[in-house]
Amino acid sequence: MKLNKLVVGVVIAAASHAVAQPAPPVRSPLAAAANDYRLPANWLCLPGRADACRTDQSATAVAVNGSTTPVPWQAAAAPKVDCFYVYPTVSFDLGPNSDMVPGPEEASVVNQQLNRFAAQCRVFAPMYRQVTITALRSVMTGAPMAGIDRDLPYRDVRDAWRTYLADHNGGRGVVLIGHSQGSGVLKRLLAEEIDGKPVQKQLVAAILAGTNVLVPAGQVMGGDLKSIPLCTAVGQRGCVISFVSFRADAPPPANSRFGRTAVAGMKVACVNPAALGGGSGGADGYFPTGRIDLTEQPPVVWAKGTTIATPFVTVPGLLTAECVDRDGAQYLALTVHGDPGGARTSTIAGDVVAGGRILPDWGLHLIDMNASMGNLIADVAAATR
């Protein structure tokens, strides 16, 4: 299903924010029946089967001079840990909450955000009845559809998590990975099911990208999570990597949904995947060779006169990342080091666009994961050694 492009850019970001931010649970008059996650059909991805998480992740590295080098990829044969992933707002289902049937949008997002992690972990991704883009569109147009259940996504993921622990985990370490709506759901899961409980010792890391995780100003623990700290060193276990991405030359404006909070004494957490100890680092991004999902921006020409045959591309040295605290906002600033006259691209796509206009309050929300993918995988690898 296709939505008007003007609406898609606004709604995907609005959906991300509306579900990712803390809100009182709202249930429909007749709460939906619980899913049985013992049934494989209720999982988008499970180890040992051919599903959406078994895709080609090979890439091409494009150097400054435009030359290309293949970057092969292979899933680990016997990974030490598991990855439990909750995908962002992607469903174009017509109802207020999505159904449990995987569609092309779910397959596309795991291909971009999760599947590369199979080099380090067994991957688990439950289907869940998220609030749909369709439902958020109705809210944005002033005629909200009936029956939107904002608590249902969490209940589904919680049930999937409990089934995972009972039937699949076996005492293994686990990495939680989410983006946008998925990160908001995982933040609540961490607070209610893991923080301060025995299972916390199995937490390798939690990657909560594209959502606001609050911590007391100047601190690495407290706020949304009471005993799970932010990551501050390579190889640290049991910690959180959380960030919201903006271009360095386009910081969060005053009305930004990401990077800002009105809660007194709190700041939005920023952990730089490229430099866990602080400072600036090279952002090791992996981008789809073609168009970025849900943006009006055209595909990037990665190297002039060269066709990239692999599904992904990486551009060493093009991006650096640094956590910035500026004018009350805390965010991951991405700097593009491009040469407009050079043989390689001097820019990246990924802004939320509506009607041909970039919406600065959403930053680089659409590529939060892509822009730091290589760094995130390296961070997971270091924490599992």
N, C-alpha and C positions, 0 to 999 in steps of 0.2 A: 504493500500500500504506500502511496506517495502523498505527502502533505505539501501544501504551498510552501515554497522555500522561505518566504518571509517569516512564516510561523515556525518552521523547523528550527532555525537558528535560535530564536527566542525561547521556544518551548523546551528544547533539549537542555538548555542551561537552566531554565526555570524549574524544570523537572528535577534536575540534579540538585539544585539548591533546596527546593521545597521538601524533598524527601530526605536529604542529607542532614539538614539542620534539626536540632532537638525540637520535638513538638509533642504535645500530649497525645497518647494513642487515641485514634478515632476508628471505631468499628462500625461496619454496616449493621442494620437492625438484626439481620440474621447472619451471624459470623460464619464464614466459609469453613467447611469441614477440613480437618488437617490432612495433609498429604502423607502418604506412607513412603518414606524414603528408603525402606528396605527394597522397594521396587526399582530396578535399574532404569526404567522408563522415566523416572522423576529426576534423573541426573542428566545434565548436558554433557558432562565429561566424567568418566570413571577410568581408572587404570586397566590396562589389558584388553581394551576393546577398540574397534575402529569407530571413532566418533569425531565430533567437531574439534577435538583437541589433538588430533593426529593429522597435522597439516605441515607442508613444507615451509620451513623457516629459514631457508638459505637466503643469503643476502649478497649484495655487491657493495664493496667499499669504494667510494669515489674520492680520490685524492685532490689536493688543491689544484694540481695541473690538469685535472680532468681524467687522468688515467684511472682504470678500474681494476679491482682485484676481487676474485670470488671469496666469499666468507662462508664456508660450509657449516652445517649445523647438524647435530645428531642428538636425539633424546638419550638420556642416561639409561644404561641397561639395568643398573641396580642402585637407584638413588637412595641416599640415607634418610631423607626427610620427605614430608608430604607438603603440598600446597593446596589450600582450601580457598577458592576464589568466588567472589560475588560480583557479577557484572553490573555495569552502570545502566542508566535509563536508556533503553534502546527499543523497547517493544512498540510496534505500530498496531498491535491488536486493537479491536474496536471497543472493547469493554473498558471499564474503569481500572480494573486490575487485569494483568495479562493472564493468558491460559498457560497450561503446562506443556504445550507443544513447541518444541524448538523451531524457530524460524531462521531465515537467512540473516536477520539482524543479530541474533544471539551467536550464530556461527561466525559472523564477521568480527564481532568484538573479542571473542576468545582467541581468534586467530591473531589479532593485533596485540592483545594485552596479556594473555596467559600462556599460550602454547610454547613460547620460547623458554619459559621457566622449566619445561620438562627436561632440560639439560641438567637440572639440579634436583628435581623432586617429582614424585608421583603427583598427578594433578587430579583434583576433585572440584567439580563445579556443579552445584545443584541448580536445577530450574527453580524459579520462585515467582510468585504472583505479584510482580512489581507493579507500582503505579505506572500506567502507560503514558506514552507521549500523547495519545489521543485524549486521555483524561486531563492531562495538564493543559492541552490546547483548549479544552472546554473551560477550564478555570481562567486562562488568559483572555479568552474572548468574552468573559462575563456571564457565561451560562453554564456553570459547572454541572456535569452530568451526575446523576444520582448514584449512590452506592460506592463511592470511592472509599476503599478501606486502606488507610495509611499504615495500619498496624500489621496487616496481613503479610507484607514482605518480610518483616522481622520474624513473625511467627514461623513462616516457612523456613527461613534460613536457620533459625534456632533449632527447629525439628531436624533439619538436614545435618546440622552440626552434632546434635546428640546421637543421631544414627551413625554418622561417621565415627565418632568416638567409640561407640559400642561395637560396631561391626567391622571397621576397617583400620583403625588407628594402631592398635596393638602396642601402645606405649611409645610410638615414634614421635619425633619432633615434628612440629607443624608450623608452616608459614601461612599467615592469613593475608590475602591479597584482595583489595577492592578498589574501585574507582567510583566517584560520584555517588549515586544512590547506593551502590554496593558498599562503598566506604562508610556511608552513614549507618547502614544496617550492621556492618561489622563493628563499628565503634560501639554500638549498643550491645552487641554480642559480647565484646570484650568486657564491657562494664558489668553486664549481668551474669555472664556464664563463666568468665575466666579470671577477671581481676580479683586477687586475694583468695582464689580457690586452688585446690591441689593441681588441677590441670594447667595452671599457669607455668609450672616448671617445664612443661613440654613446648611452650611457645618459643620458637626460634626467632621469629620477628613478625611484626604486623605492618604491612604496607597499606596505608590509608591515604590514597592520592585523591585530590580533587574534592576535599571536604575540609571543614574547619574543625580541628581538634584543639580544644582550649587547654592551656596550661597557665599557671600563675606567671606573671611577668618575671622574667629572669630565671625561671626554674625549668627543670626537665621532667618534673613529675607533679601530679596533683591535677585539679580541674576535672576534666571529663573522665580521666582514668586515675585511680587513687594510688596504685602500687606498681603500675607498668610505666617505666620511664621512656623518654625519647632516646633514640640511639645517638651516641656521641663518639663512638670509636669503631673502627673497622674490626670485625670479628665479635663484637658484642652480641650477646643473645638475650632474648626475652624483652626486646624493646620495640619501639614504634618509629617507623619512618613515615612522616606525614608532611605534605606540602601542597601548595596551590601555585600554579605556574603563570607568570606574566612576562611579557617582553621587558627587558631592562629599560627600554626607552618608552614604555607605556605602562607605568605602575598602576596599581588599583586606584580608581577614582573614588571619590567620597561615597558614592552609592554602590560600591562593589559588594557583591554577595560573598566573595571569597577573600580571605586574608584580613578581614576586619571583624571586630566584635564590639558590642555595646556593653558586655558584661564587665563590671568594674573589677580592676585588678588582674584581668585575664588578657592573654595574647593568643593569637592563632599560631599553633605550632608550625615551625618550619625546620625540617631536617633535610639537608642537601644530600641526595643520594650519591653525588659525585665527590663529596667531601664531608663524611660523617662527623669529623672532628671540628668542622667549621671552615670558613673561608671559601675560596673559589676553586672550582675543579672543572675539568673537561666533561661536558655532557655527552655521553656515549649513546646517541639516539639510534633507534631502528624504526624506520618509517615505511609505510606501504609505498611501493613504487608508483602506484597510481594515485587517485584522488583520496584525500582524507575523508572518512565517513562524516556526514552531517555538516559539511561546510560548503559554501558556495564558491570558495576559492578554487581556481583551476589546479590541476596536477602540477607539481614542481618539475622543471626540466633539470634533472640532477647533474648532467654533464652535456655540454653543448655538442651536438652532432653524434651522440651516443645513445643507443637504446639499451635500457637496463632490462635484462631477461628474467632476473630473479624476482620473487614476490616482495622482497624487502631490500632497502638500501640503507647504508650507513655512511656518514660524512665526517671522518675523523678531523678534529680541530675546528670544525665550523661553529660549534656551540660551547659556551661555558655557562656554568650555573653557580649562583651564590644566593644564600639567604640574606634578605634585606629587611631591615626594620625602618620604615620611612613613613612619616606623617600618620602614625598610628596603625599602619598596616604592616603585616609581616608575611612575606611571600618569597617564592623561589624566582629570582630574576634570571632570565635566559638572555644572554648576549649572543648575537649572531655576528661572527667575524667573517664577513663576506667581501669579495672583491667583485664589484659589478662588471668589471671588464675581463674577469678571469674566465677560465674554461669550466669551472664548477659553479653550481648554483650559489648565489649570494644571499639567499633568503630561505625561509621555511614557511609552510602553510600551517593552518591549525587554529586560526582565529574564528570565533563565532561571528557570522556575518548575517545580516538581515537586510534585504533590499539593496544589496550592494554596499552596505555600510558596516564596517567593523564595530562591534559592540565592546567598548573597552572594559566594561565592568565584568566581563566574563574571562578576560585574559586568554591564555592558551589552554583553556579547560579541555578542549578536544584532544590535545596531544600531551596531557600530563604524563601519561605512562610512556608513550612513544619516545619522548625527548630524553628520558633518563633510563630507558629499558636496559641497556647494557650495564649501567651502573647498578641498577637494582638487582640484576642477576649476579653481578660480582659481589654485592653486599650479602646476598643470600649464601653464595658459595663460601665467603669468608666466615660466616656465622655457623656453617655446618662442618667446618674442618675439625 
